[in-house]
């Protein structure tokens, strides 16, 4: 997980079709930071924040954390002129307006950038994101790669069917994603695409060292990363709306999920019983869930519309800490000191 850059010295080359920002610092993202770096500085932020703090303005499509940086996609649709979509970086403790654009495009209306991950490949850090193009018939999606130091994009694949808001995940060696007709796998360098699961109803995936976990309706399943037979490991009471796998060890994992009913639960397919972190809440649905090794983290929102969202933090059997997460909150990320999410008007941070 990452820290951020206050450096500028950017060279921006723009055209109507595409633009990118190149920058001559080290490729290694951990070197690009100007955030609070000590526990004392982070605690000072917590004492003065008194609730969530805005980190960056965006119409965000995806968010991923590293040691001190946040990487995200943003887009704006303009029906009267060129629309734009960007892949950006900001520091976890940076001020709104200091975001750095690593790559972006301008083009016809109705396209956007979606979920994002990052990986180290041959000594270079790259960001990978979903680019959705809805103007064409049929609409299509691509997975693109951009150096995290900035630079031009590489199209790794054009998905066989539309990805949209489908999940994108990586273990550092392969990329995994869901589209309208299945779950796919590809090397982080591109190449052939393998279909792990065929079907139209898969929207959430998560990984451990050996398996891809995914949900379909109320069912939670796993399949070996290399392919094979799928195994139903648990069943929710209502449709699964969020999914996260925490690998306690290489041989023992826990699956956390949120439900359309507002319930949050976890279970290890290697033994034990289902644990309920939150019972169903009338009129609320879970949009994001996670676990940091000590705390379960989740966001639930009023339905329909996600107009009022609450982030919750729970350790053990105590009553969870609740935080006003605003409108449309989702895409939860976290580290040892803070949690982050996207919504209106952008990326927010809450220090524990």
N, C-alpha and C positions, 0 to 999 in steps of 0.2 A: 504493500500500500504506500503513497508519496508526499512531496513538499513544494514549493512553487517558485516561480521566477519573477523577479522585479526588473530583470534586465530588458533592455529594448534592443537597439541596433538592428532592427528588423528590416529586411528587404522584402517589399510586397510587390508582386507582379500581378496585375489584374487585367482580365479581359472579360467580355460579356459571358463567355462560356465557363471560365474557370479562373480561380486565383489561388495562390498559396503564399505562405510566409516562411522564408528560409532564414536560418540563424546559425551563427558559426560557433556556438558553445559545444560543450561535450554532449555526446549522444545520450549519456547515462542520466535518466531523469532525476535520480536522487541528488544529483549535483545542482539541480535547478530550483533553488528554494530561497525564500526570504521570510519564512514563517516563524512563529514562536518555536524555539527548538528545545527548550528546557521545561520540565514539569512546572517550575515556578511561573514561567511566562504563560503557559497554557492555563494554569490556575487563575492567573490575573485576568485572562480573557473571560474565564467562567464567572468570576466574581462581578465583572462589569456588564456581562451580557444580559443577565436576568431573563433568559429565554432564548428562543432561536434568533440567530443572526443571519442576515443575508450575505452570501458570499459572492454571487454573480447573478446578473440579470440574464434571462434567456427564455426562449420558447423551447424548452429542452425535450429532446427525444430519447436520450440515454445518458447514463452517468456511470463512471467507474473510478475507484479510488486507487492510489498507490501510496507510497510512504508519506509523501507530503503534498502531492498534487491531486487535483481532481480533473479528470478528462471527461468531456461531455460533448454532445451534439446539440445543435440548435437550428431552428429554421423559421422562416417567415414566408407566408404565402401572400402574394400580391396579384389579385385577379386582373389588375389594370396594367401590369408591367412585369419585369423580371422578378421572380421569386429567388430567395437565397437560402442556402443551408451551409452550415459550418461545423468543423470539428475543432474544439478549443481546449485550452489548458488554463487553469487558474490554481493559485495556492489555497490550501485549506483555510488559511487565515488572511487571505487577501481581501481587499475592499472591492465592492462592485465597480465595474468599469475598468479594472486592470487585467481583464481576461486577455489571453493571447490567442489569436487565430492561427492554428497550424495548417488548416486547409479549408477551402470553401468553394462553392459553385454558385453561379447565377444562371438562371434559365427560365423556361416556361413555367407557368403556374402549376401547382399541384405536384410538387416533389418534396421529399424531406429526408433527413438523416435520422436513423433510429438508434438501436442499441449499440454499445461500444465496449470493447475489451482492449487489453494491451498485453504484449509478450516480448521477451528478449529473444532475438534470433540472430545467431552469428555475430554477437557482440553489439548489435544495434537494437534499440527499443523501438517498437512499432505500435501504433494504434490501429485497431481494426474496427470498422463500423459498417452498419447496414445503410445503403442508399436506396430509397424507394422512389420509383418514377411512375407516377400515376397518370400522366398526360397521354402516354402512348396506349395503343390498343393491340394486344393486351398489355396491361400494366406489368411491370417487372421490377425486380430488386437485384442489386449487386452488393457484394462484399468487397470493400476497398481497404487498402493498407496505406498508411502514411507514417513516415518517421516521426517520432515524438519530438525531435528537435526542429521539425518543420520541413516541408518539402513537397514535391508533387505526389499525387496519388498513384497507386497501382491497383487496377481492377483484378482481383484474384479469381472471381467467378461471377457469372450471372446466374442467379438461382432459377431452377426449373419452374418454380411457381413463386408467387408473391410472398415476401417475408413480413412486411408491415411492422407491427409491434412485437413479432415473435422474438423469443430470447436468443441471445448470442453468448456463447461461453467458450473458454479456452483452458487447456491444461498446460499451455506453453509449447506444446508440440502440435496439437490439432485444434481446429475450430469446430464447434458444434452449433447448430442453429435449428430452429423450427420454421417451416414455411407452411403454406396452405395445404400441403399434401404429405408432410412427413417430417422426420428428424434427419438431418444431414451431418456429415463429417468430412473435413478436408484438412490437409496440412496447412500450417500457418504460412507456408510459402506458396500456397495455391496448388494446382494440379487437379487430379481426379476427385470427384465428389462421390462419397459413399452414402447410400441410403440405409440408415439403421432401422428405422421404423416407417412404414407407410400408413397414411391415414390423415384425415382432415381435422382432427380434434385435439391436436397437441399444441400447447402454447407456452408451457413452462418447463425448463430443463435446469439441472444442476449436476455438478460433477464431484466425484471423489477420485482416488487414484486408479480405480479399476472400472467404475461404472458410470453410465449416464442415467440419472434419475429423471423421470418425467411424469407429468400428470395428464389425465384424460378424463374429463368430467369429474366424478368423485373418486376415481382410481388413481393410485400412485404406483409406478412401476420402475424397474431398473433393467438395463440391458448392458452387457459388456461393451466397453468402448470399441473393441474390434468388431463388434457385431455378434449376433447369435439370438438365442431365444429370450424374449422378454418375460419378466417375472413380476406378478402383482404382489407388492409387499405390504400395502395398506389400503384402506378405503375410508374416505371422509364421509361425514354425514351429509354435506352439501358440496357443490362444485368447488374444486381447489382453485384458488385465485392467486396464490403466491407459493413459492417453493424455494427451499435452500437446503443444501447438504453440508454438514459440518463434519470434517474428518478428524475424529479424536486421535486416531493413529492410522497408519497405512492400511490396517486390517479391520478397523472398526469405525463406522460412521453413524451419524444420526441425521435423520431427515426431519426438517421443520416445514410446516405448511400452514397457510392461512386459508380460510374458507369463506364462501359467499355469505354465510350466516354470521360472520364476525368471529368465529372460533379460531384459536391458534393452538396447534398441537405438534408434538414431536414423537419420533419412534425410531428405534434402531432395528433394521432388518436382521441384525446379527444376534438379537436376543432382547428380551424385555417386553414391556407393554407400552401402549400409547399413553403419553403424558399430556394433559390439557393445561396449557398456559393461560388461555382465556376461553371462557364459555361463550356460546353464541350471544350476540348483542343485537337486539331488534333494530332493523333499519340500517345496519352497518355491515360493510364488507372489508376484508383485509386486502390491501394492495401490495404489500411488501413485507417480507419476514427475513430474519437473520439471527445469527448467534455468534458471539465473539469468544467463546470458551468459558465465559463467566456469566454473560447476560444474554437473555433472549430479547430481541428487538423486533418491533413490528409497527406497521401503520394501518389503522382502519379508518374508513371514511363513511359518511352518510350516503345512503342510496335512495333514489338514483342521483348521479351527477358528481359524486365526490366533492360536494360543496363545503363540507366541514370535516377536516381530518385531524386525527390525534396520533402522535407518535408515542409509543409505550416502551419502557425499559424495565425488565424484570430479572432479578437475580434470586434464584431459589424460590421459596414459597411466599415471599413478601409481596405486599401490594405493589403493583408496578408504578413507576414514576410516569406521569402523563405530561405531554408537551403539546401545545397547540401547533399543529403542522400546517395550518392554512387550507388552501383550496387545491384539490387535485394532487395531493402528495403521493409519491411513489418512488421507486428506484432507490431504495434504502442502501446506503453504504456506511461503513463505520471503521474505526480504529480503536486503540486502547483508551483514548481520551474523549472521543466525540462521535456523533452520528451525523449523517448528511443525507439530504433527499432533494428531489426536484418537485416543483409545483408552481404555484403562482405567487410571486412574479419571477422565480428563478430557483437557484440552489440555496438551500438553507443549512445552517450548522447548529447543532446543540451540543454544548460541552457537558459531559456527565457531572 
